[in-house]
């Protein structure tokens, strides 16, 4: 199973990158177990680059009614290098409502020169605008896996990380 070499069990907690074959990608939960065995979970996330044969969903026009049961608002307070972060569970919302919120003036991507500039703006504004995440949703927004391969519901990864 393929990944970039990050050493045994990822002691530095770096974000690891993986490039599964189509065969590995078809059993996504097994692949997640593999990347966890390599220490990917230590960073809290991993980058998985799908194989060239995999095709993404053709359209997302039909998902506006999908419910995000418990969106999380991340609140960060503090100053001078000492910060506290806590999560507030918000009321359920649909993907359509979430999309409108994400595209609103308050939450939309700020103007930026490059990704380093965007990342600086994210960290600079984190204590002023609390991000809202729609994570930990069961199921999948991807097309049928029987012909494409994953990622479908990967509860193991979601529960462990």
ABEGO torsion letter per residue (X at the ends): XBBBBAEBGGAAGBBBBBBBBAAAAABAAAAAAAAAAAGAAAAGBBBBBBBAABBBBABAAAAAABBBABBBBBBBBEBGGBBBBBBBBBBBBBAAAAAAAAABAAABBBBBABAAAAAAAAAAAAAABBBBBABGBBEBABBBAAAAEOBBBBAAAAAAX
